[in-house]
Amino acid sequence: MGTLTDPLQYGFMQRALLEVVLMGIVTGAIGTYVVLRGLSFIGDALSHAIFPGVVIAFLLDRSIFVGALAFGALTSVGIGVIARSQRVREDSAIGVLFAGSFALGIVLISSTRNFTRDLASFLFGNVLGVSESDLILSAVIGVVVLATLILLHPQLMAASFDRLAAQAMGLPVFALDLLLLVLISLTIVVSLRAVGNILVVAMLVTPPATARLFTDRLPQTMALSALLGAAAGVTGLYISYYHDVATGGTIVLVATAVFLVAWVFSPNHGVLGARVFRRPLMVTEPEAQVVLESPGIRSHEG
């Protein structure tokens, strides 16, 4: 027990533990939408698009969380608005705003010579440096994201996977798309301290991809993904503490290792697990079919 409790005598480890649990739960939950909708590129773009917000916050001596949050929300809305044009596809809108925002950050950062250490923290994470105010802000954002996912679960799923049916039901599909992008941006902000800008996409994708190897039902996938994300965060934090290695990278490596083990040994979809359990290797059914199994969506049928 000493191995688990000894590090917690330090305040910075207590805050770091709470931060990685929050990060793992939130990224795991909303990451399910990222994986099932094929939004990995959007997640990567948003994680880079917040860069100028971080630089501006640093130059103004303000919290980088606030700057990242502002630019994340602004970019999310911009992608949604531009993608409505029939002449500009969503991936084009993402590419334009992603490149433009990142270029703006580079230009801004060239105006200061004192940003190197803070830039490294932004890119690779520094969960051991989380302050109480950072933790409170992360908790507030995390609660907002999770509460929105729970309250608007049927509407978000319908708009994500059966847009024609959603429109027929009178749901504001465009507004729901924007909301999902904003929630992804908020989640990226939550994860900045723990794993950094470069590795945040891994936490949005890897735990949900692992969960999909165990279950085909969306609510269970989200719950299992959140659990796996939190477990990877805690395990990676302890490994980095005892071996003095980068925390963010260690967390992502733990999540990746769990995915590889599941990919080989999971009972239903594992390369070897399906044979061991004497089941044929199952082909993943279309994601829309998975969604329609949800009680929240079935209630709208007929």
N, C-alpha and C positions, 0 to 999 in steps of 0.2 A: 504493500500500500504506500510505502514511503516514496516509491518511484512516481506515483501519481500525485501525492499530496505535497511533497517537498517543494516543487517549483511554485506551488500556489501560495507560499508564504510571502511572495513578492507581489506588490500591487500591480506591477506592469504585466505579470503573467496572468493575474486574475482578469484584468481588462482584456488582454489578448485572447484568453479563453472564451470570454463572452463574445468578443468580436468575431472570432472564427466560427462559433456556433451560429450566430446571427447570419453571417455571410453564407455559410453552408446551407442553412434552411431556406433563405430567400432565393439564392441562385438555383438551388435544386428545384424549388417549386416553379418558378417562372421559366426556368431553363427547359422544362417539359414542353412549353409552347415553342421555344426556340428550336428544339430538336424536331418536333412533329411538324412544324410549319416550314422547316428548312431555313431558319432565320440566322444561321451561324454567321453569315456575312454581315448581316445587319448588326449583330452583337459586336463583331470585330470593328465595324465602321463607327458605331456609337462610342466604343471604348477609346477610339482615337480622336473622335470629333470633340470630345470634352477637353482635349489638350489645351486649346487656347483659354478656356475658362479657368483652368488650373493656373496657367501663366499669369493671367490678368489678376486673379485672386492673390497670387504671390506678390506681384508688383504693387498691389494696393494694400498689402499686409492684411489680407482677409483670409478666412478659412478656405482651403482648396476644395472642401466639400461643397461649399456654396457656389463657387465658380464652376465646378464640374456639373453640379445639379442644373445650374442655369443654362449652360451650353448644351447639356444633354437633352433637356426638355426642348430647347429651341431647335436643335437639329432633328429631333424626333418629329416635331410638328412640320418642319421644313420638308422632310422626306415624304411625309403623308400628303402634304399639299401639292408638292411638285409631281408626285407619282399619279395624281388624279388626271393629269394631262394625258390625252390620248397619244401625244407625240413623244412623251418621255416615259419610259418604263421605270418600274420601281428600282431595279438594280442600277440603272443609269443615274437616277436621283441620288441613290446612296453613294455611288462613286463620286459624283460631283461634290456633294456636301462633305463627304469624308475627306477628300483630297483638299478641298478649299479650307476646311476648318483646321486640318493638320498643318497646312501651309501657313495659315495665320498664326498658329502657335509657334512655328519655327521663326517667323519674322519677329514676333514679340519677344521670344526668348533670346534672340540675338541682341536685344537692347540691354541686356543685363549680364553681368559676369558672375553673379553670386547665386546662380540657380542650380549649380551642378549637383549638390548633395540632395536638395529637395526633388530634383528631377529624377535622380536614382530611386528615391523613395516612391515617387509617383509611378515609375515604370515597373519596379520590381516588388513593391510593397514593403511595409515596415510595421507589422502588426504589433511588435513590441513597443512601438512608440505611440500607441493609441492613448489619447487622453480621455478624461471623463466626459468632456464636451463632445469629443468625436464619438464616443460610445453611445451617448444619449441621442445624438443625431442619427447614428446608424440604427438604433432601436426604433426611433420614430419612423424613419423611412421604411424599415423592415415591416413594422406593423401596418403602415399604410399599404404597402405592396401586397402583403398577405391578406389583409382585410378586403382589398379590392378584388383579389383573385377569388376569394370565397363568396363575397356578395354577388359578384357578376359572373360567377362560374358558368351558368347555362348560356348567357348572352355572349360571353367571350368565346366559348366553344363553338356555338352556332356560327358566329361571324368568322371564325378562323377556318372552319372545316366544311361548312355547307352554306356558302354565301348567298346562293339563290334562295334557299329556304329561309335564311335569316332576313333577307330583304322582303320575302313574302310575308313574314311574321311582323314586318314593320320595325325591325331593329335598326338602329343607326349604325350601319356597318362601318362607314368611314370614321365616325367618332370612336368606335370601339377599336379600330385599327390604330388610330392615334394614341388611344389610351394604352394599348399594349406596348407600343414603342416607348411611351413615356415611362411605363413601369419597368421596361428593360433598362432604360437609362438610369432610373432610380436604383435599380439593383446593381448596376455597374458602379455607381457612386458608393454604395454600401461596401463593395468588395475592394475598393481602391487600397485601403490601408492593409488589408489582409494579404492579398496576392498581387496587387499592382495592376497597372493598365495592360501590360503585355499578357499576363496570364489569366485575366478575368474571363476571357472567352472559354478557356478550358473548364472553368467551374460552372459556366452556363451550359456546357455541352456534355461533359464527361459523366457526371452523376445521372442526368436523365437518360443518356444513352445506355448506361449500365442498368438502370431500372427497367428499361424497355426489354432487356433480355430476360426479365423475370415475370413480367405481367403485361397483358394486353389492354387492361382497363385503365383509363386515364386518371381517375382519382387515386387509385393505388399506385400508379406510376409517379404521380406528383408527391405523394406521401413518402414513398420509398426513396425517391430522388432527394428529397429534403433530408431524410435520415442519412443517406450516403454522403451528401455534401457536408453535413455537420460532423459526421464520423471522420471523414477525410481531413477536415479542418483541425479537429482535436488531435488526431493521430500525427498529422504533419507537424503541428505545433510542438508536441512532446519530443518527436524525433529531432527537430531542429534545435530544441533547447539542449538536449543531451549530447548532440554531435556537433553543435556550433556550425550549422549550415543555414542557408537562406530559407526562411520560413515559407514564403510564398511558393517558391519552386518545390519545396518538400511536400507541401499540401497538394499541389497539382500532381506530383509524381505518385503520391499515395492513391489519389483518385484514379490515375491512369492504371496503376497496378491492379486495383480492384476491378476496373473495367476489363482488363485482359484476362483475369482469372474468371470473371463471369462469362466472358465471350467463349472461353474454352469449356467451362464446367457447368454453366447454368442448365437446369433440367430440361427446359423446353426448347431453348434456342442455342445452347452451347454446342460447339463443334464436336466435343467428346461427350458432354453431359447427356445429350439426346440419345446417344448410343448406349451409354451406361444404364440409363433408365429405360432402355428398350423402347424409345419413342422415335418416330421418324423426325428428321430435322425439319422443323416447321418453317414455312415461308411467312414472313411478316405480312399480315393483311393490310390493305390500304388504311391509311391513318384515319380517313373519314369514317370508315366502318368502326374503328375503335371508338371514335368520339360518339357515334350514334348509340353505342352501348351504354353511355352515361345516363343515369336516371334523370338528370337535369334536362337532357336533350329529348329523351323519349317522352317526357311529359308534354312536349309540344307537338308530337306526331298526331296525325288524324285531324 
